[in-house]
Amino acid sequence: MKAIIKGIYSSDLDVETYLPVDPFDDGQWIRLLIGPDGGVGEESFDVLVCTTRWLAREIDCDGTQLVRHALVMERSESSN
């Protein structure tokens, strides 16, 4: 079975038009809907998409962070 992303969703922002104020300091929770290619059904997966600067600031404020289900990048790709 080949899995594909069938949808991307966030209750906090519009994933199609969102642009961060600072592309080097941003973190957002995104829900991916993933299911079989050509088949019915899907499962949801929540992923924290954040930059290294955002994560460092969270650690400075709140201490050690458990980083599960996260995509950490240097800057937001929408800044290109």
C-alpha positions in Angstrom: 0.0 0.0 0.0 1.2 3.5 -0.9 0.1 6.2 1.6 -0.5 9.8 0.4 -1.4 13.0 2.1 -5.1 13.5 1.4 -5.5 16.8 3.3 -3.7 19.4 5.4 -5.6 21.3 8.1 -5.1 23.6 11.0 -7.7 25.0 13.4 -5.5 28.0 14.1 -4.7 29.2 10.6 -5.5 28.9 6.9 -2.8 26.5 5.6 -3.3 27.7 2.0 -2.6 31.4 2.7 -0.6 31.5 6.0 2.6 33.6 6.0 4.5 33.9 9.2 5.4 37.3 10.6 9.0 36.1 11.0 9.8 33.1 8.8 12.8 32.3 11.1 10.7 32.2 14.3 7.5 30.4 13.9 5.7 27.3 15.2 2.3 25.9 14.2 0.4 22.7 14.8 -0.8 21.1 11.5 -3.0 18.1 11.0 -2.2 15.8 8.1 -4.8 13.5 6.8 -3.1 10.4 5.4 -4.6 7.4 3.6 -4.1 4.8 0.9 -3.4 6.1 -2.6 -6.5 5.3 -4.6 -8.4 3.9 -1.6 -10.9 5.2 0.8 -10.3 6.3 4.4 -7.6 8.3 6.2 -6.0 8.7 9.6 -5.1 12.1 11.1 -1.6 12.9 12.4 -0.8 16.1 14.3 2.6 17.6 13.6 4.3 20.6 15.1 6.0 22.5 12.2 8.5 24.9 13.7 11.8 26.7 13.2 14.9 26.2 15.2 14.7 29.8 16.6 11.1 29.2 17.7 12.0 25.9 19.4 15.0 27.6 21.1 12.8 30.4 22.4 10.3 27.8 23.8 13.2 26.0 25.6 14.4 29.3 27.0 10.9 30.1 28.3 9.7 26.7 29.5 12.8 24.5 29.8 13.3 21.2 28.3 10.9 20.2 25.5 9.8 16.8 24.5 9.9 17.0 20.7 7.7 14.3 19.3 5.8 14.5 16.0 7.7 17.6 15.0 9.2 18.9 11.7 12.0 21.4 12.7 13.5 23.6 10.0 15.7 26.6 9.8 13.0 28.9 8.3 9.5 28.7 7.0 9.5 27.5 3.3 6.8 30.1 2.5 9.5 32.8 2.9 11.1 31.9 -0.5 
